Amino acid sequence: MKEVRHRSAVPLYLSAAVWAIWCGFLPLYRFWHFLALIAVTVVVGLAARKIFPGRVEYVEVPPEPVTTGDEKIDELLRKGDEAAAEMDRLRSSIRNEGIKRKTAELTELAKRIFADLVEDPGDYQQVKRFSDYYLPTSIKLLSAYGRLEKQGVEGENITGTMEKIDAILDTTVKAYRKQLDALFADQAMDIDTDITVLEGMLAREGLSDGDLKQ
């Protein structure tokens, strides 16, 4: 969040009022008259600024795009950010709470999939396939649902299509979850290997649970 301060216009109005009153009722033909007027204006302006400090607004600043230094990965991350932003926009325009929840989960899963790419560039091809098909298709379905919902008419085609989109979104959420899980397959394999090696070392050193109990 970024703090943005908006100054009140009251001090300016009061300063202008000082000049208007002075010019209307007090002399202004000697040099010290001008000095006195300026001094009074400054005092009134400072006092008014203390009394009327204005307002503070907190504006949400979008995060800086993540870059890796790899041009093709950064381009893919940019597309991911754009897709997530579009899904957020569509979610805000949809009234059905169930669809909104599914859209929010799809968006969060998509963000986590692209976040994995930053940590593990070796997943580029998997994430690219996800980005090239799943994301644009999901956005197309959500956009279609939003357009149909705005019709406000129940009919065989409109209602039937909306129900089909609702159903396929359940499958899509599961697919996103599986895609995210699949990205960690290599890491899981590496961890299993590390565990096996560590267990072997502990056994050779007589430090495994079975050896310690003897």
N, C-alpha and C positions, 0 to 999 in steps of 0.2 A: 504494500500500500504506500502511496506517495501523498505527503501532506501538501495541500495547495491552500494558500491563504488568500482570501478575498478582502481587500480593504473596504471599509465603509465609506460611503460618499458624504456622510454627515459632516466630517471635519472640513471638507471642501466647501460645502454649503454655508457652514458657519463662518468660515473665513471670508467668503464672498459677502455674507451679511454684514460683517464688521466693516468692510469697505463701503458698502451701501449706506450704512447708518452714519459712518464718519463723514462721508461726502455730503450727506444730507443735512447734518446737524452741527458738524464741527469744522473749524477752519483747516484749510489745506493749501496755504499759500507761502508757508515758510519751510525751509529745509528740515527743521526739527519736527514739524508737523508730519512730514513723510516718515521720518525715523520713528516717531511715536506710533503712527499707524501700522508700520511694519512690525514693530515690537508687539503691539497688541494682537496683530494677526497671528504671529508666531505662537504667542502664549495661548490664544484661543484654539489654534490648530492642534498644538501639542496636548492640551487638556481634552479636547474633543476626541483625539485619537486614543487617549487612555480610556475614556468613557465609552467610546464606540469603536472597539478594536476590529470590528468586522467579523467574518466567520471563517471557520476552517473546514475544508472539505477533504475527505480522504478518497483518493482515486486509485483504483486498482491498476497497477502497471503490468502489462504483459511481460512474462519472463523473456530474457534474451534467448534466442534460438541456440540450441546446443550444436556445437561444431566439433568435428573430430579431426579435421585436416585432410580427410579423404573425400574428394569431390563427389564421388558417386554415392557414398554413404550419407554425406550431408544433404545431397539432393533428395534422397529417399526420406531422410528425417524431416525435411521441409514439407514434403508431400504428406507425411504423417501428421504433422502439426496442422496443416490446412484441412485434412480430412477430419481430424478430431474437432477442430473449430466449427466445421460445417455440421457435424453431428450434434454438437452442443446447440447450434442455432436451430436445427430442426427440432430438437427435443423441446426447446423453449416455445416453439410454435404449436406443438401437439397438445391436445387437451386430455386425451386418454391417459390416465395415471399408469396403467399397466405398460403401455407402450413407452411412456416416459422413463419408467424404471428400467426397462430392457435397453433403451437407447443409452441411458446413463452407464449401464454395465458394459455395453459394447464399447462406449467411448473410453472408459477406464481401462478395459482390457487392451484396447488398441494402443493406448499410451504406454502401457507396461510392455507391450510387444516391441514398440520402437525404443523404449528405454533399454531393453535387453540388447538391442543392436549396438547401442553406444558402448555397453560393457563387453560385448562379444561380437566384434565385426565379422567373425566367421559365419554368423547366422544370416549374412546378407541375402543369399539366394532365397532362403525360406521367407524372410520378411518381405522381400521384393514380390514374391508370388502372392503373399497375403495382401500387399499393398495394391498390386495390379488387378486382383479379382475381388477378393472379399470386401475390401473397403468401398470401392465404387459401387458394387452391387448393393451393399447395405445402405449406402447413402441414397441410391436410387429408390429402394423400397421405402425408406423412411420419408423421402420427399413425396412419393406417390401416396403414402398413407395420409400425410398432412394435407395434400390437395383434396383427397376424397373426403376427409373429415370436415373440411371447410364447406363442402356442398350442403351439409345439414339436411340431407334427404336420405331416407332409407329405401333402398331398392335392391333387387336381386344382384345386379352387377356391383354396385357400390359396396353394399354390406358384405357380399360374398368375397370380394377382393380384399376388403379390410380384414376380414377374418383369416384369410389365407396369409396375409402379411403378418398378422399377429402370431399365427402358428409357426411360420418359418423363422420368425425372430427368435423363438425358443431354441430352434435347432442352430441358428446362427450363433447365439450366445454360447452354446455347448462347443461349437466349432472354434470359436475364439479362445475358449478355455483350453481346448486340446492343442491349439496352435501355440499358445503361451507355454504350456507344459512341454511340448515337443522341443522348444528352444533350449530347454534345460537338460535334454537327453545326454549331450556330451559332458556337461558338468557332472551329472549324476554318475556317469560311467567313470569319470576321472576320480570322483570321490570314492566310489566303490573300490577302484584300484588302490587308492591311497590307504583305505581301510584294510584291504587284504594284505598289503605290504606291511603295514603297522602291526597287524595281528601276527604275521610271520616273524617279525623282529622281536615282538614281545615273547612269543613262544620260544624262540631260540635263546633268549636271554633268561628264560625261566620266570618271566614277569606276567604271564597270562593268569587269568582267574583260577584256572585249574591247578597251575603250579603253585600259586600262592596259598591255596587251601591245604596243600600237602604238608 
